[in-house]
Amino acid sequence: MKVRILGCSGGIGGAHLRTTSMLVDHDILVDAGTGVTELSLAEMAKIDHVFITHSHLDHIASLPLMIDSIADMRDKPVTVYATEATLETIQNHIFNWAIWPDFSEISIREEAVMQYQAIRVGEKIQIGARAITALPAEHTVPAVGYHLDSGAGSLVFTGDTTVNDAFWPVLRKVTNLRYLIIETAFSNAGKRLAILSKHLCPSLLGEELVRSGLTRDVEVHITHLKPGQIELIMGEIEQCAGGFAPRMLHNNQVFEF
């Protein structure tokens, strides 16, 4: 599997700040934040599957525009995977004809332009030789992370989450884990807001990684940093979790496993 980071910021503010989205090989997206705008029209038209972690705008902002842009370039629907609660929110508040057309009802050729597939925590979706499994996340809205497994290796993305007792026992069962992408949205000065909004700050991240049981063989990459506080947060992460050698995630970074 090849994962290209299209966006990994907690906000926008220049060409280097794009919100969460990852391109898996050529045909799968994990989240559809503003990072999708890095793709050409031809690249977007090749996407068959979109896995959404949760319904917040920074993770779905480009989905309606992408679907509209490629609608007449495809001969089969784009499948959008998420929990039932997330799909219900997207249907009711985005693809509702008031904010955006409901492309699950629009057919340019024989089938609709897009279709929904509900997934549950622990459910594995097999796409060829690739397996994508929904993992528990703890956020202000129903949310999941994802485990991407090529067979030879795995990448796990936590999605937006805070302290999460259910996550680490599942992670420890991933025997071929090579990469962990985990969020840290706020600095330690914003810990109260991090707890309120169910995100992590460096001190909470450090506590979580201690509980994780991870070895140094697993690369830890930090996503969802708040714009304007990137250097501060990464400095605090070095102090709170330096033993795990966390690295800041970057746009266009590529993982192969």
N, C-alpha and C positions, 0 to 999 in steps of 0.2 A: 504494500500500500504506500501511496505517496500523499502526504498531507501538506498543502500549501496554506499558510496563514494569510488570509486576505485582510483581516482586521482584528485587532486585539485590544483596542483602547476602551476605556470607560466613557469616552465622549469624543467630540469632534473638535477641529480647530487647526486645520492645515492638512497638507497632503499626507503627512506621516501619521495622522490620527484618524483611524477608521474603526468603527465598532464591529463587534464580534461576528466573524464568519470564517469558515475553513473549507477549502476545496479538497475533496478526497478523490484522488485519481482525476478523472475528467468528468465524472457523472454524478457525484454526490456532494451536497453542501451540508455542513453542520452549522446551523444558525445562518441567518440572512440579514445581518446588520449592514451598515454602510460600506463595509469591506467588499461587498459584492460589486460595487462600482469599479473595482480594479479589473473586472473581467470584461472582455470584449463581447460583442453581441454573439459571435460564433461560439465563444466559450460558454456563455449562458445557455445557449440553445442545446448544448450537449448534456445539460444537467437533468437527470431523470428522477432524482430522489433528494428531498430536503428534510433533514432532521432538525427539529426545533426544540431547544431546551426549555423555553418558557415564552410567555407572551409579551414581555416588556419590549418597548419600541426599539431599543438599541440592538435587539436580537432578531427583529423581524422587519425593520424599516424598509429594506430593499425588496422584500418578497413580493408585494403587490406590483411594484414597478417592473421587476424582472419578469414576472408571469405575463404581464401585459406586453412587454417588449418582445418576447419570444413566442407569443401565442400562435402566430401564423407560420412559424418556422419548424414546428414539430408535428409529428404524426401520431403521437401518443401522449397521454396526460403526464404532467409532473406530479409525482406523489409526495404529499407533505405528511410527515410522520410527527406526531406529538401525543401527549396524553389527551384523554377525552376533554379534560378541563381546559387545556390550552387550545385545542381545536375549537371548542365551543366559543372561547373568547375571540379567536381570530375570525370565526364565521360571523359572530354577532357584532363585532366592532370594527372589522376591517373589510372583509369581503361581504358587505351587507347592502350593496347598491347605493348607500348614502355616502360612505367614505370611498369605496372602490367597488367596481363591478364584481359580482360573484362568479368567478371563472370556473367554479365547479358546476355551474349551470350553463356555461357558454360552450358551444361546440362549433369549432371552425371546420373540422373534418368530421369523422364519425363519432369520436369520443370527446368528452369535455376536455378543456385545456388543463385543468388540474383536478386532483382528487385527494381526499383525506384518508389517512389510515391511522387509527388510534393505536397507541402502544402503552404497555404497562411497565412499571419498574421491574426489572429482571427479565423482560422479554427480549429475545434475540431475533434480529432481522438478518437473514442470510441473503446476500446479494452476490451471486457467484461464489468465489472462494472467500469473500470478505464477510465478517460478522460484525454487526453493530448492536450493542446491548444497552438498554436504558438503565441508568444507575440512580440511586437515591440522591436527591439534593434537598437542601433546606433553605427556602427563600420566602419572600412575602407573597408570592403567588405559586400555584403548583408548578414544580420544576423538576427537571432531571439533568443528569450528566450523561456522557456517553463513553462506552468502551469500544474502541475500534481494534479489531483483531484480524491480522492477516494470516494467522497460523504460525508464522515465523516470529512475530513480535506483536506487541500491543502498545497503543497510546490511549490514555484515559484523560478525558476532559471533564472537570467537575461541573461546568456551567456556573451560574451564579449561585453561591451558597454561603452559609455561615458554618458555625460549629455543627458537625453532622455525625452523630454517633453511628448512624446506619451505614455510612459510606466506607469507613476503613476496613471493617471485616470483609466486605465485598472486594475491596481493592487487594487485600492480602491474598485472595484466592486467584489473582491473575498471575500465573506463574511465568509468563513471558513478557511481563511489563518492562518497557524500555523508557517510556516518556509519561510524565504526569504534568498536565497543564492545569493549574489551579489559580483561582482568582485572589487578588488582594486589592480591594477597591479604595480603601481609605488609609490615611496615615494613623499613627497611634493617637494623635490629638483628636482624630475623628472617631475614636472607638465607640463612643456613645451612639453616634449616628450609624456606624457600621452594625452595631447590635440591633438598633431600631429597624434598619433597612435590610437586615439579614445578609450582610456581606462580611468579609474578613478584613482585618487590619493586621499589620505585621506581628503584633504580640499574639493575637488569636491564631494567625497562621503558624507561628512557631510552636504553640501548644498543640495544634492539630498535627503537625508533622512529627512531633515527638510521639504522638499516639499512633502514627501511621504504621510504624514498623518498617518503613522504607530503608533500603540499603543505598549506598553511594553508587551502586550500579544503575540506579534509576535517575534519569535527568529530570529535574524539577524546573518548570518554566512558569513564570508569573504573568497573568493576564488581567485585563480590566482595571488597570491603573488609572486613577483619576487624573485627567489632564491638568497640568500646572503643578502637580505634586509628584511627578514621576521620580525625580532624583531623590526627594525626601523619602518616599515610600521604599524605594529600593535600598537606600542607606539603612533604614530601620529594619528592613528584612534581613540585611547582612548581620545586624546586631542580634536579631531575635531568632533567626533560623539559618545562620551562616554555615552551620555544620552540614546542612543538606545541599549546600552550594546552589541555591536557586538562581536562575537566570531570567532576565526580562525577555518576554516574548516579543518578537518583531514582525512587522508586516513583511510578507514574502519569504519568511523563514520556511524551510522545507524539511519535513521529517519523512524518512523512508524506513520501512520496517516490514 
